[in-house]
Amino acid sequence: MSDAEIKAELIAVGTVNIDRSLLGDITIPTAGPGAGKTAFFFRWNAHRVRLAVDEGAKLKAVADNGDVVIFKGPKVLVRGHIEEELIHCPEQAYITISEQCIFDCKYCPVPKLSGKIKSLDEIVRMVEEAYSKGNLKAISITSGVAGSAEEEVERAVEAVKALRKYSLPIGVSVYPTADSNLKLKEAGVVEIKYNVETMDREIFKRVCPGMDHDFIIVKLKEAVGLFGRNFVFSNFIIGLGESDETVEAGLEELASILDQAKEGDRIFMTAFGSGAGSDAFSITVTDKIEDIQSGAPKVQELLADPIYLNYASYAKHKGKIRV
Ligand code: SF4
C-alpha cells in the first residue's frame, strides 16, 4: 500500500481504538465537526493525519518499540508516532476565539456546546505559553459566530494585531463579511480560509441554514486577488449525500478561481513541488485581462480529459529517471 493509500484509509475511517495513556499531552478541539472529541495527530514519513479516539473503532493502535503501530484487523496498516501538540496542532497555536455559533450546521457540535468567548488577554497568554516551548511555527485563528460575523472579524483583527509581535505567519478562518478580506490583510494575516462546507448547493441549504454559499465563494475569489495563490483555502465535508460528480465539479470550481480574475485583482504566483526554488511573481490584473483570458486552456478544460501519472512515470517524464 502506498503512503497516499494509507493516508486515504486513515482519513476514511477517521477513528482509532488506542490506549489513552499513549496520547501524552493533547488538547480537545473546540471548533469544527470534531469539537469536544478526543483526537491526536499521527505522523509517519512526511504524512500527518488527525484521528479521533473511539474504543469501538475498527482500527487499533498499540505501542511497539517506541513507535505506534496501527492495525487493520490482524494486519499492520502503518507504523509511526504521535505528534505532540502545542495548541490543538503540532508546531502551531490553533485558537478558536468564540466557541459558540448563531448558525446551526447540522454536523457541527459548536452551537450545542455553547462555549466561551476568549478574551484578547487569554489568546495572547496561550500563544505566549506555546511560543515559550520553542517550536511554534505558525498561528491559526478561527471562530464560531457568537453574535455577528462582523464582530468575529473585529475579534480576529484585534487578535492578529496583538500576535504580530511573534513574527510568525498568521492564518485566519472565519465566516466572511463584506470587508473581512481587506481588514484581515491590513491586520497582517498571510493566509485566509472561508469554509464552503459542501459544494452541493442544495445540501448546503439544508445542512447550513442561514449561511450564504454564493457569498462565501465571492469572498474566496476576492481573497485570491488580495492574499495570492496558495494563500486562500476552503474546507468541505465529504459524506453529506453529495455525488462524486458534485465533489469533482466543486473542486474544479474552487481551483479555477484564478481563471476568473478581474481588473484590479492582485495575484501572487509561486511554484512548489517540482518547480520549488524558482522565482515568484506578484501580478496586478489590468483591463487587458479579458483579451488574454481565453489564450490559454482553463482549469476546467485541462481537467476535462486528464491523464493520471504515477510517481515513476512522472519522474521519467521530467527527466529525473533516464532509461
Ligand atoms: S458556521 Fe457552521 S460549522 Fe462553523 S462553527 Fe458555526 S455551526 Fe459550526
Boltz pocket constraint, residues with backbone or C-beta under 6 A from the ligand:
constraints:
  - pocket:
      binder: B
      contacts: [[A, 32], [A, 100], [A, 101], [A, 102], [A, 103], [A, 104], [A, 105], [A, 108], [A, 109], [A, 110], [A, 111], [A, 143], [A, 144], [A, 145], [A, 175]]
      max_distance: 6.0
